[in-house]
Amino acid sequence: MLRVAVVGSGPSGVYTAQSLVQQERVPDVHVDVLDRLPCPYGLVRYGVAPDHEKIKSLQNNLRTVLEHERVRFVGGVEIGPGLPPDRLLEMYHAVVYCVGAATDRHLGVPGEDLPGSWSATDFVSWYSAHPDAVAEGFVRGVGSAVVIGVGNVAVDVTRILARGAAELAPTDMPQAALGALADSRVRDVYMVGRRGPSQARFTTKELRELGTLPGVEVVVDPAELALDPAYIDPSGLPAANRRNVEVLRGWAERPSPGLPRRIHLRFFQRPAALLEGAAGRVSGVRFEHTAPDGSGGVSGTGRFDDIDAQLVLRSVGYRGVPLDGLPFDEATATVPHREGRVLRAGEVSPGEYVAGWIKRGPTGVIGTNRPCAKETVQSLLDDAAALTARDVPGDALRGLRAAGCTTVEWPGWVAIERAEAELGRSLGRGPVKIPDWAGLLAAARDGTT
């Protein structure tokens, strides 16, 4: 029997577990999928926007894997001083770390730390009910917001800021966030990129959604679009980028319908500073106009404009964070590895593996995690004979609890689901997420007593 721990229950972790139990080279593999949170699914639960029901339905596929007879979900397990990697490896033949990229990149400009300036991840965690989310209203007193970045996460937070509460009520958004957004006075949302529309990283499907929001007008400056060398003739662009340009051109040519809320898509602007208002909070962003440099990048023009804003969200990429006891490459923000095998001082560390963003960096879409996980699993299976030569405990739960973990197994998670359904019924809504640690753990305990 090969006993494997997978650390992280998001798509990369679950796809790793799936590959392990579906392969036939080593037939008797048992997998514990460990997570710091009492809830599974990772970014599918806490990163996908609540109004994206189709993508969130991926939880059903992940659930099937976690209910497999040789897979066990164990929440409440945090790798750290109480449970370092070397101690965890004593409990299993192999450990695969699938911990993602947990923090945002910074802008590196003056004023970035002003009150009212946040990472997009902070905002997403708040409206997704992550139990670590800050208790911040975000939109209180905000009439204008700036989102820096032109990827899909930037589109998500822009859409949530512009949406009406009636459209968000059927989702599982926590009640406090829904109430704050219902009271929101945000009328203008600026989504700003430093390069041109042909280089934007959002998908066309996400982009088009912005034009379907009731009561929301999309404003595009044709003069900014025209700065892009590929704008006049986008035929040489990849299909997705070409479609993006075509959608933006359609909006730029459309007369203003005069709707009450506006999404402004701005290009060729890079942040130079966040401005401080009289109350010591962010009051706007100073942008420098950029221009194509002829080699795919942009250069500054020395011309600046200010956009008033009481809320600034940066969405300029993710970055992995070190895990105590694992090697870490600061340059790539990943764990050094060879085909998924963790490297310590350049040498393979027996029994330790990585998959997902902590392995390859924050690139790709959810489906990209499948081949990434399979490569790591193939390496692990190649090592199986040597791994199983080492004795490990028959059941790691005792060791996890001895390390101080308040473990939450599958019945506890199912109890959380029941509690969220009941919370929603009490509010006249569908299931509503429980947003705090105390509530989640109390609900989980109800499922284990």
C-alpha positions as CSV (number, residue, x, y, z in Angstrom):
1,M,0.0,0.0,0.0
2,L,1.3,3.4,-1.0
3,R,0.1,6.2,1.3
4,V,0.3,9.7,-0.1
5,A,-0.6,13.1,1.4
6,V,-1.7,15.9,-1.0
7,V,-1.4,19.3,0.6
8,G,-4.1,21.5,-0.9
9,S,-7.6,20.7,-2.0
10,G,-8.0,23.0,-5.0
11,P,-8.0,21.8,-8.6
12,S,-4.3,20.9,-8.7
13,G,-4.5,18.9,-5.5
14,V,-7.7,17.1,-6.4
15,Y,-6.4,16.3,-9.9
16,T,-3.3,14.9,-8.3
17,A,-5.4,12.6,-6.1
18,Q,-7.5,11.6,-9.1
19,S,-4.4,10.7,-11.1
20,L,-3.1,8.6,-8.2
21,V,-6.2,6.5,-7.6
22,Q,-7.1,6.1,-11.3
23,Q,-3.7,4.8,-12.5
24,E,-3.0,1.0,-12.6
25,R,0.8,0.9,-12.2
26,V,0.5,0.9,-8.4
27,P,-3.0,-0.4,-7.7
28,D,-3.2,0.1,-3.9
29,V,-2.8,3.9,-3.4
30,H,-4.5,5.7,-0.6
31,V,-4.6,9.5,-0.6
32,D,-5.3,12.0,2.2
33,V,-6.1,15.4,0.7
34,L,-5.1,17.9,3.4
35,D,-6.2,21.5,3.6
36,R,-5.6,24.3,6.1
37,L,-9.3,25.3,5.7
38,P,-12.2,23.1,6.9
39,C,-13.7,23.4,3.3
40,P,-12.4,21.8,0.1
41,Y,-12.0,23.1,-3.5
42,G,-9.5,25.9,-3.0
43,L,-9.9,28.7,-5.5
44,V,-13.0,27.1,-7.0
45,R,-14.8,27.9,-3.7
46,Y,-12.8,31.1,-2.7
47,G,-11.6,32.5,-6.0
48,V,-14.3,32.0,-8.7
49,A,-16.7,34.9,-8.7
50,P,-20.1,34.0,-7.1
51,D,-22.0,35.0,-10.3
52,H,-20.0,32.5,-12.4
53,E,-22.2,29.5,-11.6
54,K,-21.0,27.4,-14.5
55,I,-17.3,27.5,-13.4
56,K,-18.3,27.0,-9.7
57,S,-20.1,23.9,-10.7
58,L,-16.7,22.3,-11.2
59,Q,-17.0,21.6,-7.5
60,N,-19.3,18.7,-8.4
61,N,-16.4,17.1,-10.4
62,L,-13.9,17.7,-7.6
63,R,-16.4,16.3,-5.1
64,T,-16.6,13.0,-7.0
65,V,-12.8,12.6,-6.5
66,L,-12.9,13.5,-2.8
67,E,-15.7,10.9,-2.3
68,H,-13.6,8.1,-3.8
69,E,-13.1,5.1,-1.5
70,R,-9.3,5.5,-1.4
71,V,-9.3,9.3,-1.1
72,R,-9.9,11.1,2.3
73,F,-10.4,14.8,2.8
74,V,-8.9,16.2,6.0
75,G,-9.3,19.9,6.6
76,G,-7.8,21.9,9.5
77,V,-4.3,20.8,8.7
78,E,-1.7,23.6,8.5
79,I,1.9,23.1,7.5
80,G,4.1,25.2,9.8
81,P,6.0,25.1,13.1
82,G,3.7,22.6,14.7
83,L,3.7,20.3,11.6
84,P,6.8,20.9,9.5
85,P,7.3,19.1,6.2
86,D,9.8,16.6,7.6
87,R,7.3,15.6,10.3
88,L,4.5,15.2,7.8
89,L,6.7,13.0,5.6
90,E,7.1,10.7,8.6
91,M,3.4,9.9,8.4
92,Y,3.2,9.2,4.6
93,H,5.3,7.5,1.9
94,A,5.1,10.7,-0.2
95,V,3.8,14.2,0.2
96,V,2.7,16.3,-2.8
97,Y,2.4,20.1,-2.2
98,C,-0.3,21.8,-4.2
99,V,-0.5,25.1,-2.3
100,G,-0.9,27.5,-5.2
101,A,0.2,31.2,-5.2
102,A,-1.3,32.9,-2.2
103,T,-0.4,36.5,-2.5
104,D,-0.6,39.3,-5.1
105,R,2.3,41.2,-6.8
106,H,2.8,44.8,-5.7
107,L,2.8,47.9,-7.9
108,G,5.9,49.3,-6.2
109,V,4.7,52.9,-6.4
110,P,4.3,55.6,-3.7
111,G,1.0,55.5,-1.8
112,E,0.3,51.9,-2.4
113,D,-0.2,51.2,1.3
114,L,-2.8,54.0,1.8
115,P,-6.1,53.0,3.3
116,G,-8.5,52.2,0.5
117,S,-5.7,50.5,-1.6
118,W,-6.1,46.7,-1.7
119,S,-5.1,43.7,-3.7
120,A,-7.8,42.2,-5.8
121,T,-7.3,39.0,-3.7
122,D,-8.4,40.9,-0.6
123,F,-11.6,42.0,-2.4
124,V,-12.3,38.5,-3.8
125,S,-11.7,36.9,-0.4
126,W,-14.3,39.3,1.1
127,Y,-17.1,38.7,-1.4
128,S,-16.2,35.0,-1.5
129,A,-16.4,34.5,2.3
130,H,-12.9,33.4,2.9
131,P,-12.5,33.0,6.7
132,D,-9.2,35.0,6.6
133,A,-10.8,37.9,4.8
134,V,-10.5,41.3,6.4
135,A,-13.8,42.7,7.9
136,E,-13.8,45.7,5.5
137,G,-16.8,47.2,3.7
138,F,-14.5,48.1,0.8
139,V,-17.2,50.1,-1.1
140,R,-18.4,52.3,1.9
141,G,-18.2,55.9,0.8
142,V,-16.9,55.0,-2.6
143,G,-18.2,56.7,-5.8
144,S,-15.3,55.9,-8.1
145,A,-13.0,52.8,-8.1
146,V,-9.9,52.0,-10.1
147,V,-8.9,48.4,-10.9
148,I,-5.3,48.2,-12.1
149,G,-4.8,45.2,-14.5
150,V,-6.5,43.7,-17.5
151,G,-6.7,40.0,-16.8
152,N,-9.7,37.9,-15.9
153,V,-9.5,38.6,-12.1
154,A,-9.5,42.4,-12.9
155,V,-12.7,41.8,-15.0
156,D,-14.3,39.8,-12.2
157,V,-13.8,42.5,-9.6
158,T,-14.9,45.2,-12.0
159,R,-18.0,43.3,-12.8
160,I,-18.9,42.7,-9.1
161,L,-18.3,46.4,-8.4
162,A,-20.7,47.4,-11.2
163,R,-23.4,44.7,-10.7
164,G,-26.7,45.4,-9.0
165,A,-27.5,43.7,-5.7
166,A,-30.6,42.0,-7.2
167,E,-28.3,40.1,-9.6
168,L,-26.0,39.0,-6.8
169,A,-28.7,37.9,-4.3
170,P,-29.2,34.5,-5.9
171,T,-25.5,33.6,-5.5
172,D,-23.8,32.2,-2.4
173,M,-22.2,35.6,-1.6
174,P,-22.0,36.2,2.2
175,Q,-24.8,38.4,3.5
176,A,-22.5,41.2,4.8
177,A,-20.8,41.6,1.4
178,L,-24.2,41.5,-0.4
179,G,-25.5,44.2,1.9
180,A,-22.5,46.4,1.4
181,L,-22.8,46.1,-2.3
182,A,-26.5,46.7,-2.2
183,D,-25.8,50.0,-0.4
184,S,-22.9,50.9,-2.8
185,R,-22.8,54.3,-4.4
186,V,-20.1,53.2,-6.9
187,R,-21.0,54.8,-10.2
188,D,-17.7,54.7,-12.1
189,V,-15.2,51.8,-12.3
190,Y,-12.0,52.2,-14.2
191,M,-10.1,49.1,-15.4
192,V,-6.6,50.2,-16.5
193,G,-3.8,48.5,-18.3
194,R,-0.3,49.7,-19.1
195,R,-0.2,48.1,-22.5
196,G,-2.7,47.9,-25.4
197,P,-5.9,46.0,-26.0
198,S,-4.2,43.4,-28.2
199,Q,-2.1,42.4,-25.2
200,A,-4.8,42.3,-22.6
201,R,-5.0,39.0,-20.8
202,F,-8.7,38.7,-20.2
203,T,-10.7,36.2,-22.2
204,T,-13.4,37.4,-24.7
205,K,-16.2,35.6,-22.8
206,E,-15.3,37.5,-19.6
207,L,-14.9,40.8,-21.5
208,R,-18.3,40.5,-23.3
209,E,-20.0,40.0,-19.9
210,L,-19.2,43.6,-19.0
211,G,-21.4,44.7,-21.8
212,T,-24.4,42.7,-20.6
213,L,-24.8,44.2,-17.1
214,P,-28.1,45.9,-16.6
215,G,-27.8,49.6,-16.1
216,V,-24.1,49.7,-16.9
217,E,-22.4,51.4,-19.8
218,V,-19.0,50.4,-21.1
219,V,-16.8,53.4,-22.1
220,V,-13.8,52.9,-24.4
221,D,-11.7,55.7,-25.7
222,P,-11.0,55.1,-29.5
223,A,-7.9,57.3,-29.3
224,E,-6.3,54.9,-26.8
225,L,-7.3,51.9,-28.8
226,A,-5.7,53.4,-32.0
227,L,-2.3,53.6,-30.2
228,D,-2.2,49.8,-30.5
229,P,-0.3,48.8,-33.7
230,A,-2.6,45.8,-34.1
231,Y,-5.8,47.8,-33.6
232,I,-6.4,48.9,-37.3
233,D,-5.7,45.4,-38.6
234,P,-6.0,42.7,-35.9
235,S,-6.0,39.8,-38.5
236,G,-2.4,38.8,-37.5
237,L,-3.3,38.4,-33.8
238,P,-4.2,35.0,-32.1
239,A,-7.9,34.4,-32.3
240,A,-8.6,35.3,-28.7
241,N,-6.8,38.6,-28.9
242,R,-8.4,39.4,-32.2
243,R,-11.9,38.9,-30.7
244,N,-11.0,41.1,-27.8
245,V,-10.0,43.9,-30.1
246,E,-13.2,43.5,-32.1
247,V,-15.4,43.7,-29.0
248,L,-13.6,46.8,-27.8
249,R,-13.9,48.4,-31.2
250,G,-17.7,47.8,-31.2
251,W,-18.0,49.5,-27.8
252,A,-15.8,52.5,-28.9
253,E,-18.0,53.1,-32.0
254,R,-21.3,52.9,-30.0
255,P,-23.0,56.1,-28.9
256,S,-23.4,56.6,-25.2
257,P,-26.7,55.3,-23.8
258,G,-26.4,57.5,-20.7
259,L,-26.8,54.6,-18.2
260,P,-26.4,55.3,-14.4
261,R,-23.2,53.2,-13.9
262,R,-20.1,53.2,-16.1
263,I,-17.2,50.8,-16.7
264,H,-14.2,52.7,-18.3
265,L,-11.7,50.5,-20.0
266,R,-8.4,52.4,-20.3
267,F,-5.2,51.3,-22.0
268,F,-1.6,52.6,-22.3
269,Q,-1.6,53.9,-18.7
270,R,0.8,52.8,-16.0
271,P,0.4,53.7,-12.3
272,A,3.0,56.2,-11.1
273,A,1.5,57.0,-7.6
274,L,-1.6,56.6,-5.5
275,L,-2.8,60.0,-4.2
276,E,-3.6,60.8,-0.7
277,G,-6.8,62.7,0.2
278,A,-7.6,65.0,3.1
279,A,-8.7,62.1,5.3
280,G,-5.5,60.2,4.8
281,R,-7.1,57.7,2.5
282,V,-6.5,57.1,-1.2
283,S,-8.2,59.7,-3.3
284,G,-7.0,58.8,-6.8
285,V,-4.3,57.3,-9.0
286,R,-1.7,59.2,-11.1
287,F,-1.1,57.4,-14.3
288,E,1.7,58.0,-16.8
289,H,0.7,57.6,-20.5
290,T,2.7,54.9,-22.2
291,A,3.4,54.2,-25.9
292,P,4.4,51.0,-27.8
293,D,8.2,50.7,-27.9
294,G,8.2,48.6,-31.1
295,S,9.3,45.4,-29.4
296,G,6.1,44.3,-27.7
297,G,6.6,46.5,-24.6
298,V,5.8,50.1,-23.7
299,S,7.7,53.1,-22.6
300,G,6.7,56.1,-20.6
301,T,5.9,59.4,-22.4
302,G,6.3,61.8,-19.5
303,R,2.6,62.8,-19.7
304,F,0.5,62.1,-16.6
305,D,-3.2,62.1,-15.8
306,D,-5.1,61.6,-12.5
307,I,-8.2,59.5,-12.0
308,D,-10.2,60.2,-8.9
309,A,-10.9,57.1,-6.8
310,Q,-11.8,56.2,-3.2
311,L,-11.0,52.5,-3.8
312,V,-8.0,51.1,-5.7
313,L,-7.6,47.3,-6.4
314,R,-4.4,46.0,-7.9
315,S,-4.7,42.9,-10.1
316,V,-1.2,42.6,-11.6
317,G,-0.5,38.9,-11.0
318,Y,0.0,36.4,-8.2
319,R,3.0,35.2,-6.4
320,G,3.8,32.0,-4.5
321,V,4.8,32.3,-0.8
322,P,7.4,30.2,1.0
323,L,6.2,27.3,3.1
324,D,8.2,26.7,6.3
325,G,10.5,23.8,5.8
326,L,10.4,23.7,2.0
327,P,13.0,25.1,-0.3
328,F,11.9,28.2,-2.2
329,D,13.2,30.1,-5.3
330,E,12.6,33.8,-4.6
331,A,13.2,34.7,-8.3
332,T,10.4,32.4,-9.6
333,A,8.4,32.2,-6.3
334,T,8.2,28.4,-6.8
335,V,9.6,25.4,-5.1
336,P,12.6,24.1,-7.0
337,H,11.8,20.7,-8.6
338,R,12.7,18.3,-11.3
339,E,9.6,16.9,-13.1
340,G,7.7,17.5,-9.8
341,R,10.3,16.1,-7.5
342,V,11.3,18.6,-4.9
343,L,15.0,19.6,-5.0
344,R,16.9,20.5,-1.8
345,A,20.3,22.0,-2.5
346,G,20.0,20.8,-6.1
347,E,19.3,17.1,-5.1
348,V,16.0,15.3,-5.2
349,S,14.4,15.1,-1.8
350,P,12.9,11.5,-1.6
351,G,9.1,11.5,-1.1
352,E,8.5,15.2,-1.6
353,Y,6.7,16.5,-4.7
354,V,5.0,19.6,-6.0
355,A,2.1,20.3,-8.5
356,G,0.1,23.3,-9.6
357,W,1.2,27.0,-9.3
358,I,3.8,26.4,-6.6
359,K,5.5,24.1,-9.1
360,R,5.2,26.1,-12.3
361,G,4.2,29.6,-11.3
362,P,0.7,31.3,-11.6
363,T,0.1,30.4,-15.3
364,G,-2.7,28.7,-17.2
365,V,-6.3,28.0,-16.5
366,I,-8.0,25.5,-14.2
367,G,-7.6,22.7,-16.8
368,T,-3.8,23.4,-17.0
369,N,-3.5,21.7,-13.6
370,R,-4.4,18.3,-15.1
371,P,-1.2,17.6,-17.2
372,C,0.8,19.3,-14.5
373,A,-0.5,16.9,-11.9
374,K,-0.1,13.9,-14.2
375,E,3.6,14.7,-14.7
376,T,4.2,14.8,-10.9
377,V,2.2,11.6,-10.4
378,Q,4.3,9.8,-13.0
379,S,7.4,10.8,-11.2
380,L,6.0,9.6,-7.9
381,L,4.9,6.3,-9.4
382,D,8.4,5.8,-10.8
383,D,9.7,6.2,-7.3
384,A,7.0,4.0,-5.6
385,A,9.2,0.9,-5.0
386,A,11.7,3.0,-3.0
387,L,9.0,5.0,-1.2
388,T,7.1,2.0,0.1
389,A,10.3,0.4,1.5
390,R,9.9,2.9,4.4
391,D,7.4,2.0,7.1
392,V,4.7,4.7,7.9
393,P,1.8,4.6,10.4
394,G,-1.3,2.8,9.3
395,D,-3.4,5.9,9.8
396,A,-1.9,9.4,9.9
397,L,-4.9,11.0,11.7
398,R,-3.5,10.3,15.1
399,G,-0.2,12.0,14.1
400,L,-2.0,15.0,12.6
401,R,-4.0,15.5,15.8
402,A,-0.9,15.0,18.0
403,A,0.7,17.9,16.0
404,G,-2.2,20.2,17.1
405,C,-4.4,20.0,14.0
406,T,-8.1,20.3,14.6
407,T,-9.0,17.9,11.8
408,V,-12.3,18.2,9.8
409,E,-13.1,15.2,7.8
410,W,-15.7,14.8,5.1
411,P,-18.8,14.5,7.4
412,G,-17.7,17.8,8.9
413,W,-17.6,19.5,5.5
414,V,-21.0,18.0,4.6
415,A,-22.3,19.5,7.9
416,I,-20.9,22.9,6.8
417,E,-22.8,22.6,3.5
418,R,-26.1,21.8,5.4
419,A,-25.5,24.8,7.7
420,E,-24.9,27.1,4.7
421,A,-28.1,25.9,3.1
422,E,-30.0,26.5,6.3
423,L,-28.5,30.0,6.6
424,G,-29.6,30.8,3.0
425,R,-33.2,29.6,3.8
426,S,-33.3,31.8,6.8
427,L,-32.4,34.8,4.6
428,G,-34.8,33.9,1.8
429,R,-31.8,33.0,-0.5
430,G,-30.1,29.9,-1.8
431,P,-27.1,28.5,0.1
432,V,-25.1,31.4,1.7
433,K,-21.5,30.9,2.7
434,I,-20.4,31.1,6.3
435,P,-17.7,33.7,6.3
436,D,-15.8,33.1,9.6
437,W,-13.7,30.5,11.3
438,A,-15.9,30.2,14.3
439,G,-19.0,29.6,12.3
440,L,-17.3,27.1,10.0
441,L,-15.8,25.0,12.8
442,A,-19.1,25.1,14.8
443,A,-20.9,23.8,11.8
444,A,-18.3,21.1,11.2
445,R,-18.5,19.9,14.8
446,D,-22.3,19.4,14.4
447,G,-21.4,16.9,11.7
448,T,-19.0,14.9,13.8
449,T,-21.0,14.5,17.0
